[in-house]
Every structure is written in structure tokens, then in C-alpha cells.
């Protein structure tokens, strides 16, 4: 059986799921790398480390490929679920960050800046990082939020909180990435990371059919693998929390329909009077990790 070194800890890793396609034209298309791209089933071989238990695709796309995929495009569908995204952001801030009272928060991968806009309502001074030019322009125009295209273009300052929502699984060299963020921390900086949980019961049950298996995700983390990653990068894992986000009923049904079309068609008829209502369904396959500098 083929083994390769784990990109996180260097230990042997074996193939866990086979590739869904050998056709390179079906992989790494810009339309598949938007925030709302959820029905992207094609992926390369997925390996799993025998030591830290992280999953990862191999071979991985180059930095040049990823830059081309993430910097272009306009994900206007993202704007249609503003209400539920604000509800999720509000819940995260109240539980993990609290009142800002003039403190600073850096949201890495902030997209249109919606989370940062909600954070300002709690007294946080907000700054973001986002590679997509359209999303940066939206954040500036609609929220007046300064957003840098890369970490390297951030002003030289430290932050009281650093957040990464659905970001770490997209990063090609996550150890270097978190180590670089350490340079922007204070002794008590709060690090908040959300990501799918590769050890969740639903992930183990659905295996390769788990909806979080998609070509945008370079890594699939567990609490164990994130703890190891954070220690290597100069962070201490403080706690792990289950995470469930809010969606409108219409958005939930759209997701169901992409994977189970008959159920989605029936659901559209049933939910019509309540399609804008926000609901949270605790599937248990996402987690929030909190940390602080070592």
C-alpha cells in the first residue's frame, strides 16, 4: 500500500479514500472554489496520517494554482443568506469573544466582512484578510472595513483576537500559516478556529460521501491533529466545542437538494411559508477550537 509522509507531523500516511476522478479538467476550477460551492464531489486521493490522524489530499495543488482560484470570481450567492450568517456570527461573538470595548480582532478569510461588521456592533475594532478582490471591495464599500489581500500585507500590529472560520482546511501549509499568525498575537490573544471534524460520527458514517469531502479542502482535521499543529506553530489548544451554524430553511433545503434531489423537491413545497426562518441543525460534524499563544 502506498505511504507518504504526513505534511503535519511527518509520520507515514496511507490512502484513506480513492480519487473520484483522474481527469485534471474536473479539478481546481474557479467556480468550485467559492464559499457557496457545496456540490463539489471530485477530489484527488485522500490520505490519513497514522499518528496525528489528519486527513489530506495528495498531491496538493500548487500555490500558484490556489492563488488563481481564490483571488478571482464573484460569489454573489453568498449575499443571499445574510440573515443567518449574521445570526451565526452573533452567536460566536457572544460565546467566544464577548464585548470588544475597543479591542482589536483580525478575521482571516473574512470574505465580504460580514463577521467583522457584526463584531463592530460589540465594540471590536475590526480588520480582515481576504484574497478575493470582489469580496474585499464589497467589505470596503458596504461596511467600510479595511481588508488586506494577504497576511504579509497587514499593518505591523498585534491583535486581541484572531479568527479563522472555515479557513484552516484550505491552507496548503497550515503549520507555517499559524506560525505566521503568531507574529500578530499578544500574550493573551484569543485564537478561534472553525473547521469540519474528521472524527465526527457523521463523518465516519458517511465516509467518502460526507458532504465536507470536497476539492477545496486540502486537509481534514481532528482535535488531535489540530492540537499537534497548533503546538508546532506556537499555540496552545485551550478547548474544543461542537459548532452548528444557522441557515434559513431555504438554504438548508438547497443543500439537501444538491445531494438528494427528490427530498429537496418535496422540501421546497413543505417549507415555502417559512423559507426565510433561520434554524440550526446540530449535526455534530463541525468544531470550534480555541487557543492562545504558548
N, C-alpha and C positions, 0 to 999 in steps of 0.2 A: 504493500500500500504506500502511496506517495506521502512523504512527510516533508514539511518545510519549517523553518524557524518562525516562531511567533513574533510578529512585529512589535509586540509589547514587552514580553519577557525573554524572548529568545529560545524558549523551550520547544520541543518537537510538536508539530500540529498535524493533524490528519484530516483528510477530506471528510466533511460532515454532510453536505448536500451537493449533489451534482449540479453542473451548469444547466440552465434551461435552454441555452442556445449557443451555437458556435459561430453564429453569424454576427460579425462585428457591427454591421449596419443597424442591428436591433439594440445595440448597447450605446449608452452615452450620447443620447440625442438631447438637445436643449429643452425640448418640450417635456421631457421626462424628468427634468431637474428643477421643476417649480415646486413651491410649497404645497400646492394643491394637486400635484401629480401623485395619485394614490393607486392607480391600477397599472403599476409598472412591475410586471412579474418576471421579466427577463433579467438574468444575472449570471455572472461567471461562477466558477466553483467556490463554494464556501467551506473554509477550513475551521477547525476548532482546536484551541490550544489544550494540551493535556495537563497543563499546570495551572495557568491563571483562568482558564475556561472562556476566554474571549473568543468570539467568532469573527471571521473576517473574510472578505473576498480576496481571491488571488488568481491571477495577477491583478494589481490595482492600477487604476488609471493614472496617468502622469499628472504632474502639477499643471502643465500647460493645458491638458485636456480639461481638467477641473475648472481652471480659470475661464476658459471659453464657455463652459456650460453654466457657470454661476453668475457671470458678470452681465450676460445679455438676457433678453426676453422681458416680457411684461405679464406678470401673473395677476391679471385683473379679477380673476375668480376669487382671489384671496380677500378682496374687498367686500364680497357679498355676505360674509359671516362675521361682520364687525361686532355685532351684539354679543355673541357667545365668546368670541376671543377676548373681549373686554371683561366679561364675567370671569373667565378663567384667569386672566391677568390680575384682576382684583382679588381673587381668592388666594393666589400665590403671594401677592404682596402682603396681604393681611396675615398670612400664616408664617411666612419665612423672612420677610424684610421689616414689616411694621412701618411706623411713621418715619419719614426721612429726616425731618427737622433740619433741612439744608445739607444733609449728607449727599454723597455722590454715588451713582450707580452706573456701571458700564454694562450694556446689554450687547453681547457678541452674537452676530447673526440676527440683528434686530428687525430685518426686513423693512416694513413700512413705518416702524417706530411706534406701533400701537401700544406695546407694553410700556415703553418709556413715557408715552403720553399719560397712561394711567398712573404710572409711578410718580409723575409730577404732581398729580392730584393729592398724593400722600406726602408731599413736601420733599421729594427727592429731586436733586439736580441730575439731569439725565444726559448721557452721551452714548452713542451706539457705534457699532461696526457692522457694515453690510457690503458685500462685494457687488450686489446687483445695482446697476446705475439707476434703473427705473424706480426701484424701491427707495433708494437714497433720496432721489428727487421728490418722491411722494412725502417722505418724512419731513423734509425741509419745507415743502410748500404747505402742507396741511397741518403740521404740528410745530413747525419752527424748531425742529430738533437737529442738532449738528450730528452728522453721521460720517465716519471715516470709512474709506473703502477697504482698508486693511489695518491690522493691528500695528504694523510698522508706521502707519501714518497718524497714529494717535498722538495727541499732545503729551509731553512728558509730565505726567501727574499720577498720583495713586488714587484708588477708589475704595469706598467703604463697602461696596458690594459689587460682585461681578456675576452676571447671569449668562447661562448658555442653555437656551431652550431648543431641544431637537437639533443640536449642532454637533456635539462631540462625535456622533456616529458618522458624520460626513467628512471629518478631517483626516487627511492622509497620514499625518504624523502626529497623533494626539499627544504623545509624551512631550515633544518639542513645543507643541501648541500650548499646553497647560504650563510648561516651564516658562514660556514667554509671558503668559498672563501673570505669572508670579511676580514679574518685574513691576506690575502696576498695582500691587497689593500693599496694604498696611498690615501691621501685626495682627489686627483683629478683623481683617476683611472677611466678609461672608461670601463664599462661593456657592452658587446654586446651579445645579446641572439637572436637566430632564433628558431622559433617553428611554427607548424601549428596553425591557428587561428580558434578556435571552434565557433566563432561568424560570420565567413565569410559567405557571401551569398551562395557560392557554398557548404559550409558545411551544411548550413540549408536546402538547396535544396535537396542534395543527402542523407542527414541524415545518416542512418547506412550503406549506400552504398558509402559514401565518402571514397576515397582511403587512407586517413590518419587514418581511423579506422583500427587498426591492433594490433596484440597481443603484439608487442614490446612496444607500447605506454601505459604507466601506467596512464598518465594524458593528458588532453586536455584543453589547456589554452585559455583564452580570455585576452584582455588588462586589464580588471577589475580584474581578478583573479591574473594575474602576478603583477599588482600594489600592491595588498594586500600581496602577497607572498614576494615581494621584501621589502616592509616596515617592515614586521615581521622579515626579515633576516638582516636588517640594510642597505638596499639600497633604493635609490630614483629613481623612474622611470622618465626618462627625456623626452623620446619621443617614439612614435610608428611609424614604417614605413612599408608600404607594401613591400614584398620581393618576387622576382621571380628569380629563378636560371636558368642558361643556361644548355642546354643539346644538344648533337648532334641530328640531325634528326633521326638517327638510334636508339638512346636511347629513344627519345620520342615515336617512333613507337613501341619499345619493351614494353613500359609501356601501351600503348593503347592496344596492342595485348593481354596482360595478362588479361585485363578486358573486352575487346571487340574483340575476336579473328577474326571475319570476317573483321572488319575495319583494324586491324593490317596487315592481309594478303594482302589486297589491298594497304595499305600504303607502305608496303615493296617494291612493284613494282614501285609505283609512285616516291618514294624518292631515289631510287637506285643511280642516278647520283650525288646526293647531300647529301648522308648519313653522311658524316663527317662534314658537315656545322653546326656550333653552332647557336642555336636560343633560344630566351627567349619568353615564352608564359605567359603573366601576368594573371594568374588565380585568383589572389587576395585572396588566402586562406592560405598564409603564411605571417608571420610578423617578423620584426626585432625590438626588444626592446632595447633601450639604457638606461643606468643607471649610477649612481655614488653613492659613499658611503654617508650615512646620516651623 
